[in-house]
Each structure stands twice: as structure tokens, then as C-alpha cells.
Amino acid sequence: MSPVNSEKILIVESDPDVSDLIGRQALQPLGYRVEIAIDGPSAIKQAIQFQPDVILANLNLPGLGAKDLLVALSSQGMAVPVIVLAEKGQEPHVIQTFRLGAFDYLMLPVREAEVVAAVERSLSQTREARERAKLDAQLKQANAELQRRVRELTTIFSVGRAVISITDQRALFEKIVEAVTQVAEADIAWLTLKDEKTKTFLLSAHRGLPEAWARKLGQPLDDGISALVAMSAETLEIHGAPLTKFKVASLGKAAMVVPIKVKNEAIGLMTVVRKSERPFAAGEQTILEAIADYASISLINASLFRALSQTAELAKAGEQRKTDELARMRQELQSTIQVIGYPLELLVSGKMGSLNDQQKQAIETVHAGVRHLALILNEQKTQPR
């Protein structure tokens, strides 16, 4: 046994010789911390304050006996192994103490070796119980961490799916704000987006904002710290006394602002606030930055869609102008052909005077060309566009 053993023993014994034998002679040399109570009432008080690992209690205590002590300890919720000290002839009472939860018993007078062996047996059980409790606590913590991770991954997956499937940007922004609120375990969250014309960040979605702040929807929102993140494009986490210097302190005691970036430039800001002073953890920051990346993808996709739509509209308008110009030119050519066609027919028919063979052949050639051109224009006019 280590001489620096910190395990605690409470001896409940009115006979000083017995308590001296058990405590000073048998247990203290082995490094145990020993306290002594001389009766039941003081034993209960010392047990609550001292929190012993093992109790040795005489069956015949003045006032309250060992059986009463067991009942009292149970009512206080103290699961401490109790070793009962009894005299010969008290075996039936010892059996009753076992029914009340006693761990072991020793018959008086006791020997040091018997005391040490009984204490070691009870402490072995206590150590095992503590180890089980420790393992249970570790298992619960691991399960809680696993569940938290699953919730985080589920949230990220839902945001990613929303980016792909939700075409209504306002609905998407609401989904993103809802996600960051859950992941960060925040009380308040909002999203601001950079306006390309004014270069200011406008409130686009929120959750939990008070009415005075919520009325800023679609307008610039000055919380005091977002401007710092907009310039640096780096996440900022702040809590406690340093936060009191900023306007956002009126909403809570811990805040984090995560930029939504494109090529290291902030085009949006996600802000989460806790009313308590509990700071945001590094893992929570990582998850929020992942969601910010999804938001960035959404904004880029929306920008590309708008650009493609504008290009398509311009191309359509250009094609229409080209078609209209060709129609105008065709109309002009048809009008010109009609103007020159009649005089040529008069010349060919000889109604405007006789022609020699060379002149007649030249006029007929021109007339045939004009008719062919008119035929081409008519065919183009009848073709579907």
C-alpha cells in the first residue's frame, strides 16, 4: 500500500481502544486518511462532510446503531460500503444489516490483519464502481460528441442540398441562417450580403433578432464588429468584456462573424450571438466556415445564372435585330425589282421600239437575272424562321 494513499476511512466507534486499534495502528500506517465519530448522529454529519470511501461502524452505537446509520446514509443517497463491527451472539442483527446494505462484518475483538483485509475488499469494490462510473461518463461524453457530429454533418448536408435544389434565394438564406443557429447553438443569427452598387452589407435573413434590428431587413445593419470582418475577410470570435465595446453587446455576451468569401473578398457575413458568455469553440467555427463556403457557391451560381440570362437576352435581341434588318433589305430589293421589272418587259416585248439582235440579247439577259433574283427573294420569304 502506498504511504500517500488518499482513500478515506470513517470509523464510527464509541470505544477509544477499538477506534485506536483500527485507525491509528491498522490503517493510518498504510496511508489511509482516517476520521473517527463516537456516535450515530455525528457519524452522519461527518459522512456528508468527509465523504469517506469506507465506513466501519459498531453495531451497538449510543443513540443510533449501525442499522440506523445504514438507513440514514441510504436516505442521503450515499452509496458507501459499510463494515459492521459486532460482538459474538449478534449474528442475527448482522444479517439484518446486510439486508439494509452492509458490505461486510468483523467480530470483536478484531485483529489488524482482519481490518486491513476487510477494508481492502470494500475498497476494491469502490474502485471498481468508480472505474465503471468513469467509463460510463466517458461513454456518455463520446455518445454526446458523436451525436453532435452527426447533427453537424446532417446540417451541412442539408445546406449543401439546399444550395443545389432551392432556387428562391430568400428561402435559401433563411435555411442557412437556421442551420448556423443550430450548429453554433446560438440564440440569434443573421446574414448580410454586399450590395454591388453601394458596397454596403444589407440584412438579408435573420433568426431571433429583436424587432428594432429586424426592421433593418434589406437595409445596412451596423452591429459594430461586422465592418472589421468585412475588411479582413477573416472570422472573428469575441466574448466577455471585449465585446462590451461594440453595439452587438446589447444582444448577447458572445459573438462570432464568419465571412462569405470569393477570392479572399467578403461578399457576405454570417453572424451568430449567444446570450451567455460561453465562447464559440474552434469546431463550431470550422462548421460555420464550411456553411459559409456553401453560401458562397450559392451566390456565385446566382451571379452566373444572371449573367447567362443577360447574355441570352442580348443574343436574342441581336438575332431579332438581324432578322428585322434582313427583312427590311428583302423588302427594299423586292420593291426595286418591281420598279425595274416593268420597263424591262416593255423593252423585251418591243413596245418601246425595235432592238437589234445584240441589244435584245442583252436586255433578255438582264430581264432573266431580275426574275431569278425575285424568285430567290420569294423562296426566302416563304422559308420558316
C-alpha positions as CSV (number, residue, x, y, z in Angstrom):
1,M,0.0,0.0,0.0
2,S,1.3,3.4,-0.9
3,P,2.1,5.7,2.0
4,V,0.4,8.6,0.2
5,N,-2.9,6.8,-0.2
6,S,-5.7,9.4,-0.3
7,E,-8.6,7.0,0.3
8,K,-10.7,8.0,3.3
9,I,-11.9,5.8,6.2
10,L,-14.6,6.8,8.7
11,I,-14.6,4.8,12.0
12,V,-17.8,5.0,14.0
13,E,-16.9,3.6,17.4
14,S,-17.5,4.8,21.0
15,D,-14.7,2.7,22.5
16,P,-11.5,4.7,22.1
17,D,-9.4,1.5,22.4
18,V,-11.1,-0.1,19.4
19,S,-11.0,3.0,17.3
20,D,-7.3,3.4,18.1
21,L,-6.5,-0.1,17.1
22,I,-8.4,0.1,13.8
23,G,-7.4,3.7,12.9
24,R,-4.0,4.6,14.3
25,Q,-2.5,1.1,14.4
26,A,-4.0,-0.7,11.4
27,L,-5.0,1.8,8.8
28,Q,-3.0,5.1,9.2
29,P,0.4,3.4,8.8
30,L,-0.8,2.2,5.4
31,G,-1.5,5.8,4.3
32,Y,-5.3,5.9,4.7
33,R,-6.9,9.2,5.9
34,V,-8.9,8.3,9.0
35,E,-11.6,10.2,10.9
36,I,-13.4,8.9,14.0
37,A,-17.1,9.5,15.1
38,I,-18.2,8.4,18.5
39,D,-22.0,8.1,17.8
40,G,-24.6,7.9,15.0
41,P,-25.6,11.5,14.7
42,S,-22.1,12.8,14.5
43,A,-21.3,9.9,12.1
44,I,-24.0,11.1,9.6
45,K,-22.7,14.7,9.7
46,Q,-19.1,13.6,9.2
47,A,-20.0,11.2,6.5
48,I,-21.6,14.1,4.5
49,Q,-18.6,16.4,5.0
50,F,-15.8,13.9,4.9
51,Q,-17.2,11.7,2.0
52,P,-15.4,8.5,3.1
53,D,-14.6,5.6,0.8
54,V,-15.4,3.1,3.6
55,I,-17.2,3.2,6.9
56,L,-16.5,0.9,9.8
57,A,-19.4,1.2,12.3
58,N,-20.1,-0.6,15.6
59,L,-23.5,-2.4,15.8
60,N,-24.0,-1.0,19.3
61,L,-23.6,2.7,18.9
62,P,-25.1,5.1,21.5
63,G,-28.2,6.8,20.2
64,L,-28.2,5.4,16.6
65,G,-26.8,2.0,15.9
66,A,-25.2,0.7,12.7
67,K,-28.6,-0.3,11.3
68,D,-29.9,3.2,11.8
69,L,-26.8,4.6,10.3
70,L,-27.3,2.5,7.2
71,V,-30.8,3.7,6.8
72,A,-29.7,7.3,7.2
73,L,-26.9,7.0,4.7
74,S,-29.3,5.5,2.2
75,S,-31.8,8.3,2.7
76,Q,-28.9,10.8,1.9
77,G,-28.1,8.9,-1.3
78,M,-24.6,7.9,-0.1
79,A,-23.5,4.5,-1.5
80,V,-20.6,4.0,0.8
81,P,-19.5,0.4,1.8
82,V,-20.2,-0.2,5.5
83,I,-18.3,-2.8,7.5
84,V,-20.2,-3.7,10.6
85,L,-18.4,-4.3,13.9
86,A,-20.3,-6.8,16.1
87,E,-19.9,-9.0,19.1
88,K,-20.4,-12.7,19.3
89,G,-24.0,-13.6,19.7
90,Q,-25.2,-10.7,17.5
91,E,-25.2,-12.7,14.2
92,P,-29.0,-12.2,13.7
93,H,-28.5,-8.4,13.9
94,V,-25.6,-8.7,11.5
95,I,-27.9,-10.4,9.0
96,Q,-30.3,-7.6,9.3
97,T,-27.6,-5.1,8.5
98,F,-26.8,-7.0,5.3
99,R,-30.5,-6.6,4.3
100,L,-30.0,-2.9,4.8
101,G,-27.0,-2.7,2.6
102,A,-23.9,-3.5,4.7
103,F,-20.9,-4.8,2.8
104,D,-19.1,-6.9,5.4
105,Y,-18.7,-7.5,9.1
106,L,-16.0,-8.1,11.7
107,M,-16.4,-9.8,15.0
108,L,-15.0,-8.0,18.1
109,P,-12.3,-8.1,19.2
110,V,-10.7,-7.5,15.8
111,R,-7.1,-8.1,14.6
112,E,-5.2,-5.6,12.5
113,A,-4.9,-8.1,9.6
114,E,-8.6,-8.7,9.6
115,V,-9.3,-5.0,9.5
116,V,-6.9,-4.4,6.6
117,A,-8.3,-7.3,4.6
118,A,-11.9,-6.2,5.1
119,V,-11.1,-2.6,4.1
120,E,-9.2,-3.7,1.1
121,R,-12.1,-5.9,-0.1
122,S,-14.5,-3.0,0.3
123,L,-12.2,-0.5,-1.4
124,S,-11.7,-2.9,-4.3
125,Q,-15.5,-2.8,-4.9
126,T,-15.4,1.0,-4.5
127,R,-12.6,1.3,-7.0
128,E,-14.4,-0.9,-9.5
129,A,-17.6,1.2,-9.1
130,R,-15.7,4.4,-9.6
131,E,-14.0,2.9,-12.7
132,R,-17.4,1.9,-14.1
133,A,-18.8,5.3,-13.4
134,K,-15.8,6.9,-15.1
135,L,-16.2,4.6,-18.1
136,D,-19.9,5.4,-18.2
137,A,-19.2,9.1,-18.1
138,Q,-16.6,8.7,-20.9
139,L,-19.1,6.7,-22.9
140,K,-21.8,9.3,-22.4
141,Q,-19.4,12.0,-23.4
142,A,-18.4,10.1,-26.5
143,N,-22.0,9.4,-27.4
144,A,-22.9,13.1,-26.9
145,E,-19.9,14.1,-29.1
146,L,-20.9,11.6,-31.8
147,Q,-24.5,12.8,-31.8
148,R,-23.2,16.4,-32.1
149,R,-21.0,15.4,-35.0
150,V,-23.9,13.7,-36.7
151,R,-26.1,16.8,-36.2
152,E,-23.3,19.0,-37.7
153,L,-22.8,16.7,-40.7
154,T,-26.6,16.4,-41.2
155,T,-26.8,20.2,-41.1
156,I,-24.0,20.7,-43.6
157,F,-25.6,18.1,-45.9
158,S,-29.0,19.8,-45.7
159,V,-27.4,23.2,-46.6
160,G,-25.5,21.6,-49.5
161,R,-28.7,20.1,-50.8
162,A,-30.5,23.4,-50.3
163,V,-27.8,25.2,-52.4
164,I,-28.5,22.8,-55.3
165,S,-32.3,22.5,-55.0
166,I,-33.6,25.8,-53.7
167,T,-33.9,28.4,-56.5
168,D,-35.5,31.0,-54.3
169,Q,-32.6,32.8,-52.8
170,R,-34.6,34.3,-49.9
171,A,-35.7,30.8,-48.9
172,L,-32.1,29.6,-49.2
173,F,-30.8,32.4,-46.9
174,E,-33.4,31.5,-44.3
175,K,-32.2,27.9,-44.5
176,I,-28.6,29.0,-44.0
177,V,-29.5,31.2,-41.0
178,E,-31.5,28.3,-39.5
179,A,-28.5,26.0,-40.0
180,V,-25.9,28.2,-38.4
181,T,-28.2,28.9,-35.4
182,Q,-28.5,25.1,-34.7
183,V,-24.8,24.3,-35.3
184,A,-23.5,27.1,-33.2
185,E,-26.1,26.7,-30.5
186,A,-26.7,30.4,-30.9
187,D,-29.7,32.4,-29.7
188,I,-29.5,34.9,-32.5
189,A,-28.2,34.8,-36.1
190,W,-28.3,36.9,-39.2
191,L,-26.9,37.1,-42.7
192,T,-25.8,40.3,-44.6
193,L,-24.9,40.5,-48.2
194,K,-22.8,43.0,-50.0
195,D,-24.7,45.4,-52.4
196,E,-22.6,45.8,-55.6
197,K,-23.8,49.4,-56.1
198,T,-23.5,50.9,-52.6
199,K,-20.8,48.4,-51.4
200,T,-22.6,48.2,-48.1
201,F,-23.8,44.9,-46.3
202,L,-27.6,44.6,-46.3
203,L,-29.5,42.4,-43.9
204,S,-30.9,39.5,-45.9
205,A,-32.1,37.0,-43.4
206,H,-32.2,36.6,-39.6
207,R,-33.4,34.5,-36.7
208,G,-34.1,35.8,-33.2
209,L,-33.3,39.4,-33.8
210,P,-35.3,41.9,-31.8
211,E,-37.9,44.0,-33.6
212,A,-35.7,47.1,-33.7
213,W,-33.0,45.2,-35.5
214,A,-35.3,43.1,-37.7
215,R,-36.8,46.2,-39.2
216,K,-33.5,46.7,-41.0
217,L,-34.2,43.8,-43.4
218,G,-33.0,44.9,-46.8
219,Q,-31.0,47.8,-45.3
220,P,-27.5,48.2,-43.9
221,L,-27.1,46.7,-40.4
222,D,-24.4,48.2,-38.2
223,D,-23.5,45.8,-35.3
224,G,-20.1,47.3,-34.6
225,I,-17.9,44.2,-35.5
226,S,-19.1,43.2,-38.9
227,A,-17.2,46.0,-40.5
228,L,-13.9,44.6,-39.1
229,V,-14.6,41.2,-40.7
230,A,-15.7,42.8,-44.0
231,M,-12.3,44.4,-44.3
232,S,-10.1,41.5,-43.1
233,A,-12.3,38.7,-44.6
234,E,-11.2,36.6,-41.6
235,T,-13.5,35.0,-39.0
236,L,-13.8,37.0,-35.7
237,E,-14.9,35.4,-32.3
238,I,-15.3,37.7,-29.4
239,H,-16.9,37.3,-25.9
240,G,-17.0,38.7,-22.4
241,A,-15.6,42.1,-21.6
242,P,-14.0,42.9,-25.0
243,L,-17.5,42.5,-26.6
244,T,-19.0,45.3,-24.5
245,K,-17.2,47.9,-26.6
246,F,-19.4,47.0,-29.6
247,K,-23.1,47.6,-30.4
248,V,-23.8,43.9,-30.7
249,A,-23.2,43.6,-26.9
250,S,-26.8,44.7,-26.4
251,L,-27.8,41.3,-27.9
252,G,-25.6,38.9,-26.0
253,K,-22.2,38.2,-24.4
254,A,-20.6,36.1,-27.1
255,A,-20.5,36.6,-30.9
256,M,-18.8,35.3,-34.0
257,V,-18.8,36.7,-37.5
258,V,-17.9,34.4,-40.4
259,P,-17.2,35.9,-43.9
260,I,-18.7,34.5,-47.1
261,K,-15.8,34.9,-49.5
262,V,-15.0,34.9,-53.2
263,K,-11.3,35.2,-54.0
264,N,-10.5,36.4,-50.4
265,E,-13.1,39.2,-50.7
266,A,-16.0,39.2,-48.3
267,I,-19.3,39.3,-50.2
268,G,-21.4,38.4,-47.2
269,L,-21.3,37.9,-43.5
270,M,-22.8,35.4,-41.1
271,T,-23.2,36.5,-37.5
272,V,-24.1,34.3,-34.5
273,V,-24.7,35.6,-31.0
274,R,-25.1,33.8,-27.6
275,K,-26.8,35.5,-24.7
276,S,-24.5,33.6,-22.3
277,E,-20.7,34.3,-22.2
278,R,-19.8,30.8,-23.4
279,P,-17.4,31.3,-26.2
280,F,-17.7,29.7,-29.6
281,A,-15.4,26.7,-30.0
282,A,-12.9,26.1,-32.8
283,G,-15.0,23.1,-34.1
284,E,-18.1,25.3,-34.3
285,Q,-16.1,27.9,-36.3
286,T,-15.0,25.2,-38.7
287,I,-18.5,24.1,-39.3
288,L,-19.8,27.7,-39.8
289,E,-17.0,28.4,-42.3
290,A,-18.0,25.3,-44.2
291,I,-21.6,26.6,-44.4
292,A,-20.2,29.9,-45.5
293,D,-18.4,28.1,-48.4
294,Y,-21.8,26.7,-49.4
295,A,-23.3,30.1,-49.2
296,S,-20.5,31.4,-51.4
297,I,-21.2,28.7,-54.0
298,S,-24.9,29.7,-54.0
299,L,-24.1,33.4,-54.5
300,I,-21.7,32.6,-57.3
301,N,-24.2,30.3,-59.0
302,A,-26.8,33.0,-58.8
303,S,-24.4,35.6,-60.3
304,L,-23.5,33.2,-63.1
305,F,-27.2,32.5,-63.8
306,R,-28.0,36.2,-64.0
307,A,-25.0,36.8,-66.3
308,L,-26.1,33.9,-68.6
309,S,-29.6,35.1,-68.7
310,Q,-28.5,38.6,-69.6
311,T,-26.2,37.2,-72.3
312,A,-29.1,35.1,-73.7
313,E,-31.4,38.1,-73.8
314,L,-28.7,40.1,-75.6
315,A,-28.1,37.4,-78.1
316,K,-31.9,37.0,-78.6
317,A,-32.2,40.8,-79.1
318,G,-29.2,40.8,-81.6
319,E,-30.7,38.0,-83.5
320,Q,-34.0,39.8,-83.8
321,R,-32.3,42.9,-85.0
322,K,-30.5,40.9,-87.6
323,T,-33.7,39.3,-88.7
324,D,-35.5,42.6,-88.9
325,E,-32.7,44.1,-91.0
326,L,-32.7,41.2,-93.4
327,A,-36.5,41.6,-93.8
328,R,-36.1,45.3,-94.5
329,M,-33.4,44.7,-97.1
330,R,-35.5,42.0,-98.8
331,Q,-38.5,44.3,-98.9
332,E,-36.3,47.0,-100.5
333,L,-35.0,44.6,-103.1
334,Q,-38.4,43.4,-103.9
335,S,-39.6,47.0,-104.4
336,T,-36.6,47.8,-106.6
337,I,-37.2,44.7,-108.7
338,Q,-40.8,45.6,-109.2
339,V,-39.7,49.1,-110.3
340,I,-37.2,47.9,-112.9
341,G,-39.2,44.8,-114.0
342,Y,-41.9,46.6,-115.9
343,P,-39.6,48.7,-118.2
344,L,-37.5,45.6,-119.0
345,E,-40.7,43.8,-120.1
346,L,-41.6,46.7,-122.3
347,L,-38.1,46.6,-123.9
348,V,-38.1,42.9,-124.4
349,S,-41.7,42.9,-125.9
350,G,-40.7,45.6,-128.4
351,K,-43.3,48.0,-127.3
352,M,-40.7,50.7,-126.8
353,G,-39.2,50.3,-130.2
354,S,-37.4,47.7,-132.1
355,L,-34.0,46.4,-130.9
356,N,-31.2,44.8,-132.8
357,D,-30.2,41.3,-132.0
358,Q,-27.3,42.3,-129.8
359,Q,-29.5,44.8,-127.8
360,K,-32.3,42.3,-127.5
361,Q,-30.0,39.6,-126.1
362,A,-28.5,42.0,-123.5
363,I,-32.0,43.1,-122.4
364,E,-33.2,39.5,-122.1
365,T,-30.2,38.6,-120.0
366,V,-30.8,41.4,-117.6
367,H,-34.5,40.5,-117.5
368,A,-33.8,36.9,-116.7
369,G,-31.4,37.9,-113.9
370,V,-34.0,40.2,-112.4
371,R,-36.6,37.4,-112.4
372,H,-34.2,34.9,-110.9
373,L,-33.4,37.4,-108.1
374,A,-37.2,37.9,-107.5
375,L,-37.6,34.1,-107.3
376,I,-34.8,33.8,-104.7
377,L,-36.4,36.6,-102.5
378,N,-39.8,34.9,-102.7
379,E,-38.3,31.5,-101.6
380,Q,-36.5,33.1,-98.6
381,K,-39.7,34.8,-97.6
382,T,-41.7,31.5,-97.5
383,Q,-39.0,29.5,-95.6
384,P,-39.8,29.1,-91.8
385,R,-37.6,31.1,-89.4
